[in-house]
Amino acid sequence: MELRLSDLRDGESGVVISIGTSRGRGDADRVGRGWGFRKRLEDMGLTPGTEVTVVRSAPFSGPLEIYVRGSRLAIGRRMAERIFVEVKR
């Protein structure tokens, strides 16, 4: 099942399948989320095919703490909304 990273609950894992695509929302949703956005995520190790686990999700649209490639990272909720994962159950 394909979901946004921000939709995963604490302890759930998934494999990144795409980054930064608007998924039917039109080009206006992509403004300001081009090459630099994708490059920043790649620098953090979030590339397609990478397994990611949500460690903790802060309340009230706060950041997500994730585990990826042996490291824990914090990413903003809006950033996590643009990362699509295939859920591992």
C-alpha positions as CSV (number, residue, x, y, z in Angstrom):
1,M,0.0,0.0,0.0
2,E,1.4,3.4,-1.0
3,L,1.2,6.2,1.6
4,R,2.9,9.5,2.5
5,L,5.6,9.1,5.0
6,S,3.7,11.6,7.2
7,D,0.8,9.0,7.3
8,L,2.8,6.3,9.0
9,R,2.4,5.7,12.7
10,D,5.1,5.3,15.3
11,G,7.0,2.1,14.7
12,E,5.7,1.6,11.1
13,S,8.2,1.1,8.3
14,G,8.1,1.6,4.6
15,V,10.3,1.7,1.5
16,V,10.7,5.1,-0.3
17,I,9.2,4.9,-3.8
18,S,9.1,8.5,-4.8
19,I,10.1,12.0,-3.6
20,G,8.6,15.4,-4.3
21,T,5.8,14.4,-6.8
22,S,2.5,16.2,-6.5
23,R,0.3,13.1,-7.1
24,G,-2.5,14.9,-9.0
25,R,-2.4,18.2,-7.2
26,G,-1.3,20.3,-10.1
27,D,1.9,22.2,-10.7
28,A,1.2,24.8,-8.2
29,D,1.9,22.3,-5.4
30,R,5.4,21.8,-6.7
31,V,6.5,25.5,-6.6
32,G,9.7,25.8,-4.5
33,R,10.1,22.0,-4.2
34,G,12.4,21.3,-7.1
35,W,15.9,20.1,-7.4
36,G,17.1,21.5,-4.0
37,F,14.4,19.8,-2.1
38,R,15.2,16.4,-3.7
39,K,18.9,17.0,-3.2
40,R,18.5,17.8,0.5
41,L,16.6,14.5,1.1
42,E,19.1,12.5,-0.9
43,D,21.9,14.0,1.2
44,M,20.1,12.8,4.3
45,G,19.9,9.3,2.8
46,L,16.3,9.3,1.7
47,T,16.4,7.9,-1.8
48,P,14.0,5.6,-3.6
49,G,14.4,2.0,-2.4
50,T,15.5,3.0,1.1
51,E,13.7,1.6,4.1
52,V,12.6,4.2,6.6
53,T,10.9,3.7,10.0
54,V,8.9,6.3,11.9
55,V,10.4,6.4,15.5
56,R,8.1,9.2,16.8
57,S,5.6,11.6,15.4
58,A,5.2,14.9,17.3
59,P,1.7,16.0,17.9
60,F,0.0,19.0,16.3
61,S,1.7,18.7,12.9
62,G,5.1,18.7,14.5
63,P,8.2,17.0,13.0
64,L,8.7,13.3,12.5
65,E,11.7,11.4,14.0
66,I,12.7,8.7,11.5
67,Y,15.3,6.0,11.4
68,V,17.0,5.6,8.0
69,R,20.3,3.9,7.1
70,G,21.4,3.5,10.7
71,S,20.7,7.2,11.7
72,R,17.9,9.0,13.4
73,L,16.7,12.2,11.7
74,A,14.0,14.7,12.3
75,I,12.1,16.1,9.3
76,G,9.3,18.5,9.1
77,R,5.7,17.3,8.5
78,R,5.4,19.2,5.2
79,M,8.6,17.6,4.0
80,A,7.3,14.1,5.0
81,E,4.1,14.7,3.1
82,R,6.1,14.8,-0.1
83,I,7.8,11.4,0.5
84,F,5.8,8.4,-0.7
85,V,6.5,5.0,0.7
86,E,5.3,1.4,0.2
87,V,4.2,0.2,3.6
88,K,5.8,-2.9,5.1
89,R,3.4,-4.8,7.3
